[in-house]
């Protein structure tokens, strides 16, 4: 009897504490009418359709910590990490996935990470709205107040994501956190974080993309010569009843390394921060265009026909040099992961400065070289 009781107690303890398996059990409820099957994806591992019976489904998939998964029914669904603990899925307008053993679950760490991220972003949006809605402040005072808040906020924002990377070097949560840090860290710190990941994670396509961009920035860092590229520049439209874009193949080297300083602006017409940067660029251009400065805007990642890019450039009074229809070619060459991105190239084609922004930052960069 003692042996039986002891065995039962051990079994009960094991159930209460749970364990990590080499498979992940996924049990789900679908609260969406008309759904007869759900798609279960674990990238590079499994991608299958699972039948839904009486609003429920069940499947077992291999545990795979170094990639992401998703359960979806039509437009509804949620992401997960296949961590070897039983996962419970509810699919509706606000789909959720939780683990039976949260203390053992990498997926639950992701849930906590996402919840903390939401708190941060809600604070950011709320404070921004509050500052700029203050009718007692001038626009300059509002901008100064927001800048003060942002300087404090970005420290906490970075710390949140860096902490997530450091605590999850063996699973996909680190990849999510690294992706949120793109453009927010110095290249040396980003490289150091990437090197802490397990080799399998470093081979993840998202991490490899970060490493490629990092290598590109190293190859085009300050002090290096510019790298050339070619684009089918669309520079206007004919006035016929059936207007066609007028294309001309141009090279980056047609504009840089020609004896003038060139302020290169990576932008796109859909990019709000790019549009807000234009008055700053224009102000510095007006100040220095008679002293050997040119501005060259490279339209990248465009989403609409070229007529839209040309129209927006006119609305923003971008009265300087342009190469549009660039796609992702220059951003890949120069490792640009976010726009706007500014770069100052010297008369001989040397990259003098890059990554500065704002009126003060642009003025300082240009004034350092053009007296």
N, C-alpha and C positions, 0 to 999 in steps of 0.2 A: 504494500500500500504506500509506504514511504517513497519507493522508487517511482510508482505511478504518479504520486502527488508532485514529486520533484520534476519529473519529465513534463507534467502539465504546466507547472510554474515556469519552467524554462521556455516552453512554447509560448506561453502568455506574454512573457517578458520580451521575447523576440518579436511578437506581433506588435506590442506597444511601442517598441523602439524602432521597428522597421529595419530594412536593410536595402543596400544598393545592389541591383542585379545587373546582368549584362543585357537585359531587355527592359523596355519601358512599356508597361501596360497603360493603354489609353482607353478610358471609359467615358463616353460622352452622352449628353442630352442635347437635342436639337429643338429649339423653340422657334423654328421658322417654318411656316406653312409650305407644303408642297415639296419639301426636300426629301429625296429618296436615297441620296448617297452624299458622303463627304469626301473631300480630298485630303489625304494625309501625306505630307511631304517632309522627309528629312533629307536635306540636300546631300547629294552624292551617295545616299544610302538607300532610300526607298521613296517611291512616288506612286501612290496607289489610290484607288477609289474604294471606299468602304460602305456597304449597304446600311441604310438607316431603317430599323424595324421598330415600330411603335414609338418613334421619336428618340431611339437610343442607338448607340453603336459601340463596338469594342474592337480593339486591335492591339497586337504586340509588335513593337518595332525594336531594332537593335539600339542599345544605348550608344550615343555618339556625342560626346561632350564638345568636340571641336567644330561643330557645325550647327546650323539652326534648323528648326522644324516649323511647320505651320499646319494647322487644321482649318479647313475652310468649307463653307457651304454657301455657294453663290457669292454674294458680296460680303458675307459675314465670316468672321474667323478670328484666329489669334495665333501668335507665334509662341513657340516653346523650345526648351532645350531638352533633348532626350537624355535624361540623367540617370536612368535605371531605377527610378522610384515610380510607383503608380500615380498617374496623373488623371485628374478629373476635369472634363471639359464641359462647359456650357456655352452653346452657340446661340447667340441672339444679337440684338443691336449693340450690346456691350459685352461681347464674348469674354469669357475668363477661363484660365487654366490654372489649377492649383494641384499641389502634391499631397499625397496622403501622409508623407513623412517630411514635413517642411524643414526640420532641422538638418536633414540629410540631403536636401534637394538643392541642386544648382539652379533649377528652374525657379524655385522660390526666391533665391538670391536675385534673379533677374526681375521678378515681380517687385521686390523691395527696391531695387535699383530704379526701376521705372517709376515707382510711386514717389521716390525722393526727387527724381528728375521733374516730375509733374509739379511738385511743390515749388521747386526752384523756378520753373518757367511761369507758373501762375503768379509767383511773387514778382518776377521780372515784368510781365505784361501789366499787372495791376499797378505797380509802382510807376511804370512808364506812362500809363494812362492818367494816373493821379497827378504826376508832375506837369504834364503838358495840358491838363485841364484846369490848372490853377490860374484863374483870371487875374490874380493880384500880381503875377510875375510877368516881366517882359520876356520876349522870346529868347533873348540872350541869357536871362536868369534861369529860364527853364532848361536851356541847353546845358548850362553850367551845373545845375542841380542834377540833371540826368547823368552827366558825365561823372560827377562825384559818386552817385549811386552805382553806376556801371563799374567803375574802378574797384569798388568794394565787392560788388556782386560777382565779377568775373573771377576773383580769387577763390570764392567758394565754389563757383561752377567748375573751375578746373580741378580743384581739390576733390570734388565729388567723383569726377570721372577718372582721375589719376588713381584714387583709392580703389576704385572698382577694377582697374587694370591690375594693380599690384596684388589684389586679393584673389584674382581669378586667372592666373597665368596659364592654367591648364584647361580652360573652357571658353566657350564662345562669348560669354559675357564680356570678356576682355576685348574682343573684337568690336562689340557694340560701343563700349566706352571709348576705345581708340578712335572709332569713327566720329564720335561727338567731339573729340579733341582736335580733329583736323583743322588746321589754321589757327589753333588756340595756343600751341606750344612752340617753343624754339625747336628748330630741327634737331639739335643735339639731344634735347630731352625726349623728343618723340622717338628718335632712333634708339635711345637707351631703353625706353619702355618696350619697344618692339622686340629688342634683343632679350628681354626677360621671358618672352613667351616660349612655350614648348615648340619644338621644331614643327610638329604637325600643325599648330596654329599659325606659325610663320608662313606655311605653305597655303593657308587659306587665301582665296582669291581676293578678298577685301584687304587683307594685310599685305599681300603682294602688290596690290595697287598702291597702297600707302608707301611701301618701300620704293616702288618705281618712281613715284612722284618725289619722294625724298631724294633719291639718287639724281633725278633730273634737276632739282633745285641746287644740289651740290655742284653739278656740272655747269650750272648757269648762275653761280653765286657771284656776289660782288667781287670785282677784280678779274672775272673771266670775260672772254670775248663772247659777243652775242652769237647765237646759232640761227642760221637762216631757215626759212620755209617759204613755200609757194602757196598762193591762194587764188581761186577764181573770183576775184573782186567784182562785186556788182556795184557799179558806180552811178546808175541812173536808169530811167525808163524812157522809152520812146513815146511820142505823143500820138501814135497811131490808135485806131479803134481797138486794136488787139495788142496792148502794150506788152513788150517783151523785155526782160532784163538785159541790159547791155553789160556783157562780161569782159573782163580783161585779166589775163594772168599776170599777177604781180608777185614780187619777192619782197620779203622783209628787208633784204639788203638794198632794195631800191630807195629806202627811206632812212636807214641807219648806217653809221659809219661813213657818212658823207661830209664830215667837217663841221657838223652842228651837234649841239646837245639835243637829244630827243626824249621827251617825256612820253613813255609808252603806257597806254591805258587799256587794260583788258576789261571789256564791258559787254553788256547785252541789253537790248531794249526792254526786256521784261524785268530787269534787276532793279528793284527800288533803291538799294544803297548805291548802285552805279549812277542812277539819275541824281541822287542827292549829292554825289561827289562832283558832278559837272560844274556847278558854280564855282567850286574851289579851284578846279583845273582851269576854268576860264579866267578867273582872277589872276592866277599866277602866269598864265599864258599872256594876258594883256600886259602884265608887268615886265615880262622878259622876252617877248617875241622880237623886239628890236635889238636884243643883245645876244642873239645866237641860239634861241630856244625854239624848237618845233614840238608840237604835240601830235602824236599818232595814236588814234583809237583803233583797237583790234576788236571787232565784234565777234564774240565766241558763243557757242552753245545757243544759237538763235532758234526760236521755236515757231516763228511765223515767216511768211514770204519776205524777201529782201526789201520790198517796197515799204514794209513796216519799219525796218531798221533805218532806212533812209528818211522816212517821215519823222520818226522819233528824234533822230540826230538833228533834223532841222528845227523841230520844236524846242529842243534843248540848246539851240544856238551853238552847236559844236562846230565852230568855224575853224577847223584845222584839218590835218591829214587823216585819212581813214583807210583801213582795209576791212571790209565786211565779208561775210560768207566764209569765215575762218574755221567754223566747226570746232573741233577739239584739238586740231593740230598744234597751234602754239601753246595751248595750256598743257599738253602732254610734254612738249619739248622743254618748257620752262617750269614744270612741276606746279602749276597754278591749280589750286583746289577750291578756291573761292574767289568770287569777284565782288567789287572791283579790286583789281590788283595793279599797282603802279610800279614802274621801273624806269630809272633814269640811265640812259646810255650816252656815253661820251662821244666826242667828235671822231675818235678812231675806232669806235665800235665796242669799247670796254663797258661792261655793266658796272655802273658806279654805285647805284643804290637800288634797292627794291623792297617792297612790302610796307612802304609808308602810306599814310592816308591823312585826310583832313587838311584844311587850309594851312594850319601851322606846320604840319608835317611836310606838305608839298613845298611850301616856301623855304623851309629849312634845307630840304634836300637840294633844291635848285640853287639857293643862295650860297651853299657851300662851294659850288663850282663856278657859278656865273656871278661875277662881282659887279 
